[in-house]
Each structure stands twice: as C-alpha cells, then as structure tokens.
Amino acid sequence: MPVPPPPAPPLRTLLGPPPSRARARWLADRLLALTIEGRLPPGARLPSERLLAEELGFSRGTVVRALDDARDRGVLSSRQGSGRTVLAPSGRARPVESLTARARALPAGTVDLRATVLPPHPDLQSVTEEAVSEMIADPAWGSVPADGHPELVEAICAHYDRRGLPTDPAQVLVTTGAVSGLHLALRAVTAPGARVGTENPGYPNTARVITAARRRVVPIDVDVEHGDQLVRAVGSGGLEAAVLTADFHNPGGHLLGAEHRSRLLQAAARTGNTLVIDETLVGMAWRAEHLPPAPVAGHGARTLLVGSTSKSLWAGLRIGWIRGTAEMIDAISRIRIGVDLGAPPLEQRIAARLLVGDSPVPAQQAHIAANHEIATGMLRRHLSHWRWRDPAGGLSIWADATRRPAGELVTAAAERGVALSPGSLFSPTGTGWPHALRIPFSGRADDLRRALEVLAELDT
C-alpha cells in the first residue's frame, strides 16, 4: 500500500520564533522569505487573521498590518470571504538552491552562491573533441551497454583500486549523476515506508530522494562530533538504511575518520542497516593534512558507494555510478532499466578519459585553497559574531549565529544582487537552522568577496 508523504509543517513552525519588537514587519518579511524559498507553495491558504494572531500571540491589528504589507509586496492575494492565498513568486531573484524545480533565471549580474560549482577540468575541451571524433567513427554508432561504457567502468574500478578497495566491473553501475544513483540505490535496498536516516544539516537533494521514493526521512543531527552521532544513529536499531556523506560532508566539510568508519560499519552490520554513502565530494581533499581514509566498506556491512564527476571534473558532466557487491549491482541494474537505458555515451567517454590522476587537478586545488583563504579571512574580519568550523575539505562553510534570521538575510541579499540558500534548506524536514547559511567558496574570487561584503553590511 502506498505510503503518503509526510505532512507539511504548520505555518507557525515555518515562521519560527517571533521577535519582541517590529512584529508586523517581521511577519511580512517571513512570509516573503517562505514564499521565495518555496516552502509556502502558490495557492496555499493562510489561517484566518484571528487564528494566526492567537497562534503567534500577536494582536489582530498587528497581523492585519503584516498581511496587508505582504499583499502589497505581491506575496498574498486577498478576496472577501476567501481569506489570504499565497501567490507565485515574482521575477525577483529566488534565493534557493539552483537545482530547485523550475527555478527562474537570476537577473543579470547576480552573484549566485546557491551551488558549489568548480571551473571545468582544464583538459575538458581537448578530451571532448577526441571523444566526439571517436564516437563518430565508432562501428557501434555510439551504442553502449546500459550498465556503462566499458572504458568508464574500468576507470571507476581503477579509482577504487587506488583508494584501497579492489573492485571488479560487475560491482559497478554507471548512472546519470549522483542523485540518480542515490535514488536507485535506495529503491533497491529498502521498501516504501522504510525509515532512512540522513544528516541534519545535509545536502538538500538527499532528503528529496528519500521522500520522492516514499521512504521516511529520519534526521541525524550532526555537529563537531558528527562521527559519534552517526554511529549512535545507525546502531540504535531504529533505521532500515542511512544515506550519509563520509568525505567532506555538505555543507559542513566534516571528514569521517578511519576509526569512526570502522565503528559505523560494525554498527550497520549488527543492526542490518544498509549504508548508502554519497561520495560526490571525495575528491575535494585540497588540504594535504586531511586526506580521506579508505572507502566505507567491509566489516560485514551492506554498503553502496555513490560517486559522481560533477564536482571534480565539470558540473555539466552529469555522470555518476554505484559501487557495491555484484549481487546488489545486478538487482539495481534491473530496477534501472525501468528508469532509463543508460547515461549518455558521449559524456561517459569524456568522463573515462578525465577520471584519472589527481581529483581535483592541481589548478583546481589551488583555486579552492585560495578562495578558502578569502572566505575565512573575511568571515574573521567582518562577521566575527558568526559561528563556523573550518572545513577539513569540500567546497563550503556552514555558518551559524547570524544576527538576522537567515530567511530575512537571504531575502535582503537577493535584493542586493546576491543569491544564497537559507539554513532551513539543508534540514531534512525543511525546518530549523533559522540563523544558518551555507557559504560556498568554489566560484569566482571576486563574486565571493562581493557576497561577503554584502552580508557583512546586512548582518551588522
């Protein structure tokens, strides 16, 4: 029997704690932020003025002023007898993750800090030209097995061999990116309604994958002691699976050490949990003192490793893979045929040639390290009241303790030409982290400086 998705949080929860002053302005700003973030969908009807005033502890006059202000700003419509209804966002910059479905294009000149995107691999153009020439001359006319181009599968096997995990081609399935890999893996190892743990905060699309598959998201709160927290959650017996990031967690940049990997695997083996490990950022080890240990596999635990080329090679190269036992990969292959007939052959040929040697390449490592210095230096000088932990690697900093609520700060930044993602986007439930932001440092240095200057002005 189909399992319904979890109900949306009530408006009172989405709004967060109200301030003691300027309440009408706060309520109007929060409604605008929630609409732009997509957490108040178009057509949603608000509670009555009386009921909303009671829930918030405001006077009815304060609520009416706030709702009228939101109406004048294009957030709500109001009709006599029909109450207040949320309108679709206007053409303004949407400060949400750029992967949001049907997101509008940003205005020209906007600094986009919603995604972690690196410059393309320096050999991309030459390798692409070679791959096109070879594909045109291919006697098979570009046809490849649904499980993956043999050259790419061999490159993926070599990738794991270098990391100390011997891998056979039968243990690899090529996918159309990491999100597709996570989806297929989860469908193969759990049933609808299964309780699936994932980090909080964590990558937004992980929670989306879980809910889209009609599994139940179980947030695992993580902070500095994230290794112990993951081991406790997996060892509790309350999960059927967990989708986790061991290498440079997004957004915090945590790296799970060898001891915690061993304990996590032992806990999974003991409880029968399946571990789906997102390895999208495993190559982002640009700090020599923080190299990832061996992949999360072994100790009798059932694990699936999901990798991707989108960070280390090129954001436009949507090629991913799943690595597991031959039996698990065979089962996933059968599910996959009902989804698509394989990743694009040209992109697979390109990825096969680039997926060798250092990842990222030295030029990209230098770019990331330089931008990290810019970001941390500006945070210390201009936003010293924020709390953040220097990442072990990865492409972003997770900052908490903003003075203004994150939704308001993101909305104000959008009006200044800077698109950001509020902390709530990184919560598996869509709530929480009211004073947190993710600050990617993977883009252009000038854009990063401008964005942090704007934030410093807005969050004084």
C-alpha positions as CSV (number, residue, x, y, z in Angstrom):
1,M,0.0,0.0,0.0
2,P,1.5,3.4,-1.0
3,V,2.9,5.4,1.9
4,P,1.8,9.1,1.9
5,P,4.5,11.7,2.1
6,P,4.9,13.4,5.5
7,P,2.5,16.4,6.0
8,A,3.9,19.9,5.5
9,P,4.9,21.7,8.8
10,P,2.3,24.1,10.1
11,L,2.8,27.8,9.3
12,R,3.6,28.6,12.9
13,T,6.6,26.2,12.8
14,L,7.8,27.5,9.4
15,L,7.7,31.1,10.7
16,G,10.0,30.4,13.6
17,P,10.2,32.3,16.9
18,P,8.8,35.9,16.7
19,P,10.7,38.9,17.9
20,S,9.6,41.2,20.7
21,R,9.5,44.3,18.5
22,A,8.6,45.3,14.9
23,R,6.4,42.2,14.7
24,A,4.3,43.3,11.7
25,R,7.4,43.9,9.6
26,W,8.8,40.5,10.8
27,L,5.7,38.6,9.8
28,A,5.6,40.2,6.4
29,D,9.3,39.5,5.8
30,R,9.0,35.9,6.9
31,L,6.0,35.3,4.6
32,L,8.0,36.7,1.7
33,A,11.1,34.6,2.5
34,L,9.0,31.4,2.9
35,T,7.3,32.0,-0.5
36,I,10.6,32.7,-2.3
37,E,12.1,29.6,-0.6
38,G,9.2,27.5,-1.9
39,R,8.1,26.4,1.5
40,L,4.8,28.2,1.1
41,P,3.6,27.0,-2.3
42,P,1.4,29.1,-4.6
43,G,-2.2,28.6,-3.8
44,A,-1.7,27.8,-0.1
45,R,-4.3,29.4,2.1
46,L,-3.2,31.1,5.3
47,P,-5.1,30.7,8.6
48,S,-7.6,33.4,9.4
49,E,-6.4,36.6,10.9
50,R,-7.9,35.7,14.3
51,L,-6.4,32.2,14.3
52,L,-3.0,33.5,13.2
53,A,-3.0,36.2,15.9
54,E,-3.8,33.6,18.5
55,E,-1.1,31.2,17.3
56,L,1.6,33.9,17.3
57,G,0.4,35.7,20.4
58,F,0.0,39.0,18.4
59,S,-2.8,41.5,18.4
60,R,-5.2,41.1,15.5
61,G,-4.2,44.6,14.3
62,T,-0.6,43.6,14.1
63,V,-1.5,40.6,11.9
64,V,-3.7,42.6,9.6
65,R,-0.9,45.1,9.0
66,A,1.5,42.4,8.3
67,L,-0.8,40.6,5.9
68,D,-1.7,43.8,4.1
69,D,2.0,44.6,3.8
70,A,2.6,41.1,2.3
71,R,-0.2,41.6,-0.1
72,D,1.2,45.0,-1.2
73,R,4.6,43.3,-1.8
74,G,3.0,40.7,-4.1
75,V,3.2,37.8,-1.7
76,L,-0.5,37.2,-1.0
77,S,-3.9,37.8,-2.6
78,S,-6.9,38.5,-0.6
79,R,-10.6,38.2,-1.5
80,Q,-13.6,38.9,0.6
81,G,-14.8,35.6,2.1
82,S,-11.9,33.6,0.7
83,G,-9.1,34.6,3.0
84,R,-5.5,35.1,2.1
85,T,-3.8,33.0,-0.5
86,V,-0.1,32.7,-1.4
87,L,0.9,33.9,-4.9
88,A,3.7,32.6,-7.1
89,P,7.0,34.5,-6.6
90,S,7.6,37.3,-9.0
91,G,10.6,37.5,-11.3
92,R,12.9,38.6,-8.5
93,A,16.0,36.5,-7.6
94,R,15.0,33.3,-5.9
95,P,17.4,32.7,-3.0
96,V,17.1,29.0,-3.1
97,E,19.3,26.2,-4.4
98,S,19.7,26.4,-8.1
99,L,18.6,22.8,-8.5
100,T,15.1,23.8,-7.4
101,A,12.5,22.6,-9.8
102,R,11.6,25.2,-12.5
103,A,13.7,27.9,-10.8
104,R,13.6,31.2,-12.7
105,A,16.8,32.6,-14.2
106,L,18.6,35.1,-11.9
107,P,18.8,38.7,-13.0
108,A,22.0,39.6,-14.9
109,G,24.9,40.4,-12.7
110,T,23.6,38.4,-9.7
111,V,26.3,36.6,-7.7
112,D,25.0,33.1,-7.3
113,L,26.2,31.4,-4.1
114,R,23.5,28.7,-4.1
115,A,25.6,25.9,-5.6
116,T,29.1,24.6,-5.2
117,V,30.5,24.6,-8.8
118,L,34.2,24.5,-9.8
119,P,35.8,25.7,-13.0
120,P,35.8,23.0,-15.7
121,H,38.7,20.5,-15.9
122,P,41.5,22.1,-17.9
123,D,41.5,19.2,-20.4
124,L,37.8,19.2,-20.9
125,Q,37.8,20.7,-24.4
126,S,40.6,18.6,-25.9
127,V,39.2,15.4,-24.4
128,T,35.7,16.2,-25.6
129,E,36.9,16.8,-29.2
130,E,38.7,13.4,-29.1
131,A,35.7,11.7,-27.7
132,V,33.4,13.1,-30.4
133,S,35.8,12.0,-33.2
134,E,36.0,8.5,-31.8
135,M,32.2,8.3,-31.3
136,I,31.5,9.3,-34.9
137,A,33.9,6.6,-36.1
138,D,32.5,4.0,-33.7
139,P,31.2,1.0,-35.7
140,A,28.6,0.5,-33.0
141,W,27.3,4.0,-33.8
142,G,27.5,5.2,-30.3
143,S,25.6,2.3,-28.6
144,V,26.9,1.3,-25.2
145,P,25.6,-1.2,-22.6
146,A,23.0,0.2,-20.2
147,D,25.3,-0.6,-17.2
148,G,28.0,1.7,-18.5
149,H,30.7,2.2,-21.2
150,P,33.4,-0.4,-20.6
151,E,36.2,2.2,-20.6
152,L,34.4,4.2,-18.0
153,V,33.6,1.2,-15.8
154,E,37.3,0.2,-15.9
155,A,38.3,3.8,-14.9
156,I,35.9,3.6,-11.9
157,C,37.3,0.3,-10.9
158,A,40.8,1.8,-11.0
159,H,39.5,4.8,-9.0
160,Y,38.6,2.4,-6.1
161,D,41.7,0.3,-6.6
162,R,43.8,3.4,-5.9
163,R,41.8,4.0,-2.8
164,G,42.5,0.5,-1.4
165,L,39.1,-1.1,-2.3
166,P,39.7,-3.7,-5.1
167,T,36.7,-3.5,-7.5
168,D,35.5,-5.7,-10.4
169,P,33.4,-4.4,-13.3
170,A,30.5,-6.5,-12.2
171,Q,30.4,-4.3,-9.0
172,V,29.8,-1.0,-10.9
173,L,26.8,0.6,-12.5
174,V,27.1,3.9,-14.3
175,T,24.2,6.4,-13.6
176,T,23.1,9.8,-14.8
177,G,24.6,11.6,-11.9
178,A,24.8,11.0,-8.1
179,V,21.2,11.9,-7.4
180,S,20.0,9.2,-9.8
181,G,22.5,6.8,-8.1
182,L,21.1,7.6,-4.7
183,H,17.6,7.1,-5.9
184,L,18.3,3.7,-7.5
185,A,20.3,2.5,-4.5
186,L,17.6,3.4,-2.1
187,R,14.9,1.7,-4.1
188,A,16.9,-1.4,-4.3
189,V,17.7,-1.8,-0.6
190,T,14.5,-0.5,1.1
191,A,10.7,-0.8,0.8
192,P,8.2,2.1,0.8
193,G,7.8,3.4,4.3
194,A,11.3,2.5,5.4
195,R,12.9,4.7,8.0
196,V,16.0,6.2,6.3
197,G,18.5,8.3,8.3
198,T,20.4,11.3,6.8
199,E,22.5,14.1,8.2
200,N,20.9,17.3,9.6
201,P,22.1,19.6,8.2
202,G,22.8,17.8,4.9
203,Y,22.6,18.0,1.1
204,P,19.0,19.1,0.2
205,N,18.6,16.6,-2.6
206,T,19.3,13.7,-0.3
207,A,16.2,14.3,1.7
208,R,14.3,14.9,-1.6
209,V,15.5,11.5,-2.9
210,I,14.2,9.8,0.3
211,T,10.8,11.4,0.3
212,A,10.4,11.0,-3.5
213,A,10.9,7.3,-3.0
214,R,8.2,7.3,-0.4
215,R,10.6,6.4,2.4
216,R,10.6,8.3,5.8
217,V,13.3,10.7,6.5
218,V,14.9,10.4,9.9
219,P,17.2,13.4,10.6
220,I,20.5,12.7,12.3
221,D,21.7,15.9,14.0
222,V,25.4,16.4,13.3
223,D,28.0,18.9,14.6
224,V,31.6,18.7,15.5
225,E,31.1,15.2,17.0
226,H,29.4,14.0,13.9
227,G,31.2,10.7,13.8
228,D,29.8,9.6,17.2
229,Q,26.4,10.8,16.2
230,L,26.3,8.8,13.0
231,V,27.5,5.6,14.8
232,R,24.8,6.1,17.5
233,A,22.0,6.6,15.0
234,V,22.9,3.6,12.8
235,G,23.5,1.4,15.9
236,S,20.2,2.3,17.5
237,G,18.2,-0.2,15.5
238,G,15.6,2.4,14.5
239,L,16.6,2.7,10.9
240,E,16.5,0.4,7.9
241,A,19.1,2.4,5.9
242,A,21.1,5.6,6.1
243,V,22.3,7.9,3.3
244,L,25.5,9.5,4.6
245,T,28.4,11.6,3.4
246,A,31.7,10.3,4.9
247,D,34.1,12.5,2.9
248,F,33.7,16.3,3.3
249,H,30.0,16.5,4.3
250,N,27.9,19.1,2.6
251,P,27.5,21.7,3.9
252,G,29.9,21.4,6.9
253,G,33.0,19.9,5.3
254,H,33.4,17.2,8.0
255,L,35.6,14.2,7.3
256,L,34.8,10.9,8.9
257,G,38.0,9.4,10.3
258,A,39.1,5.7,10.0
259,E,38.1,4.8,13.5
260,H,34.6,6.1,13.1
261,R,34.3,4.4,9.6
262,S,35.1,1.1,11.3
263,R,32.6,1.7,14.1
264,L,29.9,2.8,11.7
265,L,30.3,-0.3,9.6
266,Q,30.2,-2.5,12.7
267,A,27.0,-0.8,13.8
268,A,25.5,-1.3,10.4
269,A,26.4,-5.0,10.3
270,R,25.0,-5.5,13.8
271,T,21.6,-3.8,13.1
272,G,21.3,-4.9,9.4
273,N,21.2,-1.3,8.2
274,T,22.3,-0.6,4.6
275,L,24.7,2.3,4.2
276,V,24.3,4.4,1.1
277,I,27.5,6.6,1.0
278,D,27.4,9.7,-1.1
279,E,31.0,10.1,-2.4
280,T,30.3,13.2,-4.6
281,L,32.9,15.3,-2.7
282,V,35.5,12.6,-2.0
283,G,37.9,14.3,-4.5
284,M,37.7,17.6,-2.7
285,A,40.8,16.8,-0.5
286,W,42.6,20.1,-1.3
287,R,44.1,20.2,2.2
288,A,47.1,17.8,2.4
289,E,46.6,17.2,6.1
290,H,43.1,15.9,5.6
291,L,43.2,13.0,3.1
292,P,40.2,10.6,3.2
293,P,40.7,7.2,4.7
294,A,39.7,4.1,2.8
295,P,36.1,4.0,1.4
296,V,33.3,3.0,3.8
297,A,33.0,-0.7,3.1
298,G,33.7,-4.0,4.9
299,H,33.1,-5.4,8.4
300,G,30.2,-7.5,7.1
301,A,28.1,-4.4,6.4
302,R,26.0,-3.9,3.3
303,T,27.2,-0.7,1.6
304,L,26.6,1.1,-1.6
305,L,29.1,3.8,-2.7
306,V,27.6,6.5,-5.0
307,G,30.1,8.7,-6.9
308,S,30.0,11.5,-9.4
309,T,32.1,13.6,-11.8
310,S,30.1,16.8,-11.3
311,K,32.4,18.4,-8.7
312,S,35.9,17.2,-9.6
313,L,35.6,17.2,-13.4
314,W,32.8,19.5,-14.6
315,A,29.3,20.5,-13.3
316,G,28.0,19.9,-16.8
317,L,29.2,16.3,-16.8
318,R,26.2,14.5,-15.2
319,I,27.8,11.1,-14.8
320,G,27.6,9.1,-11.6
321,W,28.0,5.5,-10.5
322,I,27.1,3.0,-7.8
323,R,29.7,0.5,-6.4
324,G,28.5,-2.5,-4.4
325,T,28.5,-6.3,-4.4
326,A,27.9,-7.9,-7.8
327,E,24.5,-9.2,-6.5
328,M,23.4,-5.8,-5.3
329,I,24.5,-4.1,-8.6
330,D,22.7,-6.8,-10.6
331,A,19.5,-6.0,-8.6
332,I,19.9,-2.3,-9.2
333,S,20.5,-2.8,-12.9
334,R,17.1,-4.5,-13.2
335,I,15.4,-1.6,-11.5
336,R,17.3,0.9,-13.6
337,I,16.0,-0.5,-16.9
338,G,12.6,0.8,-15.9
339,V,14.0,4.3,-15.4
340,D,16.4,4.9,-18.3
341,L,18.6,2.9,-20.7
342,G,21.9,4.3,-19.6
343,A,23.9,7.5,-19.2
344,P,24.7,9.5,-22.4
345,P,27.5,7.7,-24.3
346,L,29.5,10.8,-25.2
347,E,29.6,12.0,-21.6
348,Q,30.7,8.6,-20.5
349,R,33.6,8.6,-22.9
350,I,34.7,12.1,-21.7
351,A,34.5,11.0,-18.0
352,A,36.5,7.9,-18.7
353,R,39.4,9.9,-20.0
354,L,39.3,12.6,-17.3
355,L,38.7,10.2,-14.3
356,V,42.5,9.6,-13.9
357,G,45.2,11.0,-11.6
358,D,44.5,13.9,-9.2
359,S,40.9,14.9,-8.5
360,P,40.6,17.8,-8.5
361,V,43.6,18.6,-10.6
362,P,46.3,20.9,-9.1
363,A,45.0,24.1,-10.8
364,Q,41.6,23.5,-9.2
365,Q,43.1,22.6,-5.8
366,A,44.9,26.0,-5.9
367,H,41.7,27.8,-6.8
368,I,39.8,26.2,-3.9
369,A,42.6,26.8,-1.4
370,A,42.9,30.5,-2.4
371,N,39.1,31.0,-2.2
372,H,39.0,29.3,1.2
373,E,41.5,31.8,2.5
374,I,39.4,34.7,1.1
375,A,36.3,33.3,2.8
376,T,37.8,32.6,6.2
377,G,39.7,35.9,6.2
378,M,36.6,37.9,5.5
379,L,34.5,36.0,8.0
380,R,37.0,36.6,10.7
381,R,37.3,40.3,9.9
382,H,33.8,41.3,9.1
383,L,31.5,38.6,10.5
384,S,33.2,37.6,13.7
385,H,29.9,37.1,15.5
386,W,29.1,34.1,13.2
387,R,30.0,30.6,14.5
388,W,31.6,28.3,12.0
389,R,34.1,25.4,11.9
390,D,36.9,25.4,9.4
391,P,36.2,22.6,7.0
392,A,38.5,19.6,6.5
393,G,37.8,19.8,2.8
394,G,34.9,20.2,0.5
395,L,33.6,23.4,-1.1
396,S,31.6,25.3,1.6
397,I,31.5,26.7,5.1
398,W,28.5,26.2,7.3
399,A,28.0,29.4,9.4
400,D,25.5,29.8,12.2
401,A,24.5,32.5,14.7
402,T,23.5,35.2,12.1
403,R,22.0,38.2,13.9
404,R,19.1,38.5,11.5
405,P,17.0,35.4,10.7
406,A,18.5,33.5,7.8
407,G,15.4,33.8,5.7
408,E,15.3,37.6,6.1
409,L,19.1,37.8,5.4
410,V,18.8,35.8,2.2
411,T,15.9,37.9,1.0
412,A,17.7,41.1,1.7
413,A,20.8,39.8,0.0
414,A,18.8,38.9,-3.1
415,E,17.7,42.5,-3.3
416,R,21.4,43.5,-3.3
417,G,22.2,41.0,-6.1
418,V,23.5,38.1,-4.1
419,A,21.6,34.7,-4.2
420,L,22.1,32.4,-1.2
421,S,20.5,29.4,0.4
422,P,19.0,29.7,3.9
423,G,19.9,27.1,6.5
424,S,16.4,25.6,6.5
425,L,17.1,24.3,3.0
426,F,19.7,21.9,4.5
427,S,17.3,20.5,7.1
428,P,15.8,17.2,6.0
429,T,12.4,18.4,7.4
430,G,12.6,21.9,5.8
431,T,12.6,23.5,9.3
432,G,15.2,24.5,11.7
433,W,18.6,26.3,11.3
434,P,16.9,29.8,11.4
435,H,20.2,31.5,11.8
436,A,22.5,29.5,9.5
437,L,23.8,29.9,5.9
438,R,26.0,27.8,3.6
439,I,28.8,29.8,2.1
440,P,30.3,28.1,-0.9
441,F,33.9,29.1,-1.8
442,S,34.2,27.2,-5.1
443,G,33.2,30.0,-7.5
444,R,34.9,33.2,-8.7
445,A,37.0,35.1,-6.1
446,D,35.5,38.5,-6.9
447,D,32.0,37.2,-6.5
448,L,32.9,35.6,-3.2
449,R,34.3,38.9,-1.9
450,R,31.3,40.9,-3.1
451,A,28.8,38.4,-1.5
452,L,30.6,38.5,1.9
453,E,30.8,42.3,1.8
454,V,27.0,42.5,1.3
455,L,26.4,40.0,4.1
456,A,28.7,42.0,6.4
457,E,26.7,45.1,5.7
458,L,23.3,43.4,6.2
459,D,24.1,41.4,9.4
460,T,25.8,44.1,11.5
